[in-house]
């Protein structure tokens, strides 16, 4: 430092030497005091800076947050840079180095290693500070010539520093550069001493916190900013600085991250439970379709607020439109997939099976012209409004068999069928007399009616306390299942083709086929073996078809093949009876109750299924030509017949506490029953008029307690067990109720306008994890009749989102006093196009 002083004395008169020396000393002391103040005040954060940081990061996830220590360090760094400008001084805890600090890097190597900051060979303007408020570092020449940057730095200095920098002393101005350089060298030593003292007195957790802070910030910088960009000019740097100060860049990156997380969250996840097909079994696995609502214009995503854990539905300008499909008013998305039906093979009725569209539709099915409120049960069993189902082909083709007739503005149902043209009641009594052990309504409660026609057999079984799960292919005979549902009779659009029926194993007390036209003997008996899977041990299969009672060559051949097949399956032919009135015959087969017959067969045909083939797997599982072994453990389901009806409704099954369900299952069963005990009165308070309810659905059933609570009302309930829920559907059947497996990310296999009441207990909060709720609500609107009710029990934030969607459909929201419950009623509104 002596050399610069000597040079100055040569240039100036001796009379001013004393004055210069005095001023230099004063300036040196002032700057030393300033440097010490800076070092001791690095924990003080400018309120303005802290407010800016807090506002910018208030809504980010924890991985985007900035620790307090880092905010403080960043603020100190900003202040030091503004004061010293082009100085080579580097303060402790600073993560970046300006171009001038490269010569002092070794002095700060310890601090840099603590933070693990290694920006590498990045350009100077690409290196940001830790709280991501960019300071554009420039060289000495750019700083000296930039009047705007100098002015900005002066405004950010404390008032005491402004006095020093703006001194009017001419000698100070001329010697400023030398004095600052001298101060810089002197302060390096003092800075190191101060730093060591601070580190000795700091909390023992400071070092680890700084490391974590630096690591998190570098991670955020990598995700949110492009630090590999090319060098930009001063104007671009200032413009970027202004945007970042306002939080615009951060806000854009946060929005982008949130949208990416939501898109990932909304991708349908494959349900992993034992009802899903294994890789070996499922040769053609079901795709998890995206659920984009293409028909809705202006739809916004359903966003989740991560900080509060609540969900806010933001839907703006929902413009619903009508479905533009050839199926028109009868549209079933998964059964009317035109693209598939045009290219599929028709062998084994594969074209009639479920083939859901890749994008779950969000369009609305139009109402038939002249649609009226459906006629109520029990009158509906005998007649319905023609304009509600304006199809008369079936009346023309099957009218002589008393299926359905067109009478004025009504479609009437005399109660007949192909095999019982003189009425279903006579036919039901005929079957009881032929095999008294059937014992309708006591021993036999739940049956499967294959090829149900218009559902008359199931409709009249209600008089015998029997409930039938009836199904038939869509459009095999025009709208037959739709006729059944409009009449108030349980029915489902389905076909026996290449995949298992969506029911558990060993649940139906009896399976019935009256001229159902199913080739049971074909393909090694594959379809009859599927009935064997769902039939309870000791249950009956009643086959009323021409091969049983006619002797023409074709029928005789079929009968012979059926006789060989049923014998190899160990089915006992109990009896063959002929109905004199209808001139038809029926064969009664009984499934064995043990594996003894299987073990004594001369040939293992049909073969026994592999041990890893779950008989309850039923969601998109291909049919297999094999039989499952029967249960042998007394505690296993299927070794004993259920209790007689109606006792079986309220008693827990004997097998409920086995290893499959756990020791607490019986207690859960009792709790579930108690929960729904007052459901009738409760729903009445929510605006449900029970006289208007016949077809009801529990969209997320557990033990069937909701359906059991409605036993004394003239209502039947279809229990739906979701594929990602515990497999409680066998319990529901054991109680004498009906149900099915389903995934509500897809369309349900029923016609539009077929249910009066839908009940959703914690369905939507579970469902939204796998798919978009908009198509689900569109599906709810499709299957519910105008005037029908939807009851939602769920989290409050989910209910709020569902309510917004229902209001956009012009549904009426009914008043409720119970928190977490939404009651809504569908109207007749349809969009114009």
C-alpha positions, 0 to 999 in steps of 0.5 A: 500500500506504500507505493500508491501513497508515494505516487500520490505525493509526487503528483500533489503539492506538499501543502495538501499532503496532511489533508489527504492523509487525514481524509484517507484515514477517515474514509478508511475507518468509515468503510471498515465500520461499514464492512463490520456492520455488514458482516454482523448484520447478515442475518437481518432481512429486508422486510421488502425482500422477505415479503417478495419471497414469501408472496412468490412461494406461498403456494408452492410445494415443500420441494419448491420452498426456500429456507429462512437461512437461504433468504437471509444469505441471499439478502446479504449477498445482494446488499454486499454486491450493491455496496462494493460493486466492482470490488473483489471481496466475497462474503461468506455464505455467498453461493455465486461468484462474480467475474471479479471474485475469481482471484479470491476463490481459494479464500472461500473454498471452505464455504463453497464446499459446505454449500456444495455449489459448483456452477461449473463453466456457466456464463456469468449472466447465467448464474443466479442467486439462491432465492432466484432473484437474478442479479446481472453481474457485469464487469468493471467497464460495464458497471462504470458506464451504466448510469441506470445500474449505478442509480439503482444500486444507490437507491438500494443502499442504506442512508448511511452508506449513501453519505459515504458514496456521494461525498463531494470531496474531490480528493475522495473522488479521485482516490476512491478506486485506490482506497476501495482496493486497499480496503478490499485487501484489508477487509479480506483478513478481517472478513476471514477472522469474523467468519471464523468467529461467527462459525464458532458461535453459530448453532450446530445445525446451521451447517446442515441447514445450509447444505439442505437449503442449497441442495433444494434451491439447486434442485428448484433452479434446475426444474424452474429455470434454464441456466444454460442459456446464451449471454443476453444484453443488459436490457434483457437482463433488466427485463428478466430481473423485473419479471422475476421481482414481480414473481411472474417467472416463478408463477409460470413455473409453479403453474406448469408444475401443478398442471404436470402433477395433475395430469399425472394424477389423473391418468387412470391407474390399473386397479390391482386386486384379485378380480383383475386378470393375471398376465397369464390369463389376460391375453387381451388386457383391458386398456386404461382409457384416458378420460378426456371430455372432447364434447365439452368446450371450455372445460378446465381441469379439477385442481388440487390445492396441495398446501391445504389438502382441499380440492377446488373445482374450477369449471368455466363455460361448460357447454354440454352437447348431445351425443352424435352417435347412430345409437341415438336415444339408446346410446351405451358407450361401451356396447355401441363402439361403432369403430370396433363393431365395424371391424370385429369378428362376430363369432362367439358374439364378441361384437356384443361384448364391452369395448369402451371408447378410448376417450370416455364420452362427456356428451349427453344422450337426448330424450325421446320425443314425447318422453313422459314420467315412467309409470310406477310399479306395480302397474309398470310390470304390465304396461309402459309409455310407448314414447319412452321406448319407441320401438315396435319391432319386437311387438311385431315379431314376438307379439304372438308369444305374448312378449310385448304388444303395442296398444295405443300409446302403451306397450303392454306385457301379457307376461309371456315368453317363447317357452311360456306363452300362457304367462310367467306365473304358470311357468314358475309354478310348473318349475316348482312342482317339477322339482320341489327342492327349489323352494322359491323364496326360501331355499332359492332366492338369487337366480341368473336368468340367461337370455331374459327377453323382456324380463317377464320371468324375473318380473313375476318371480318377485311374487315368490320373494325371488330376485333375478339377475337377468341379462341379454345382448343389446339389440339381439332382440330390439331393446329387450333389456330396456323394456325390462328396466322400464317395467321396473325389473332388474336387467343388464345388457350383456352376452356370453361370448369370450369373457367371464360374466362380471360376477363372483364364483359360486353365488347364484342359487339357480341358473335359468335358460328358457330358449336362450339360444346359447350353444352350450355344447360348443367349444368344449362346453366353454359357456356352460363351464362359465355357468358352472363357475357362478353356480353355487355348489348344490344349485340348479341349472334349468334348461327349457329348450327344444332339445329337451323335448323334441326328437328332430335330428338337430335337437337330438344331436344337441341333446346327446352332446349336452348329456355327455358334457353335463356328465363329465362336469359331474352335473346330476340330471335330477329330472325332466318334466313337460308342461302340458299347457305350454307343450314344453319340457325342462331339464333340471341339473344339479351341481355337485357339492364335493370334489369326489366326482371330479376325482373319480372321472375316467378322463380329466375332461373338462380339465380342472383349472390351475391352482393360480386361476382365481375363480372370482376374477371377473373383470375382462378375464377370458373364458377358460375351458376348465372347472374350479375345484369346490371348497372343502374346508368347512370355514370356506364359502360354498361348503354350506347353503345360505340361511333361508330367506329372509333370515340370510339378509341380516345374519353374517355369513358363517365364512365371513371371519376366515382368513380372506376377510379377517377377524373383524369382518363380522363386526364390520358387517354389523356396523354397516347394518346399523349405519343404514338402519334409518336410511329410509327416513333420512332420504325422505328428508333429502327430497326422495319420494319413495313412491317414485322409486323402483330401480335403485343403484348403490354405486359403491356398495360394501356389504349391501347394507344400503339395499338391506335397509330398503327391504320392506319397500317395493324397491330393488337395488343393484349393488356395484362393487368397484374393482379397486375396492375390497371384494365384498360382492360374495357377501352381498349375494350370500345375503340374497341381494344382487350386484356386479363388479364395475369400474366407474371410469368406464360406462355402465352396461345399461340403457339410458334413463333406467334408474330412479335413484343413484346412491354414491357413498364416498365414490367420487373422492376415491374415483378422482384419483384414477379418472376425470369426474366430468365423464363420470357425471355425464354417465350418471346423467345418462343412466338416471331417469328425468326426475330421478335422484342422486344422493352423494355422501363424500368429502365436502370439497368433492361434493362442492365440485360435483354440485358445480357439475350438476348445476351446469346440467340444470339439476335441482339441488335439494336442501340438506341439513347433514354435512357431507351429503348432497341431494340432487334431482335430474330435470328434463334439460337437454342442450339444443345441439 
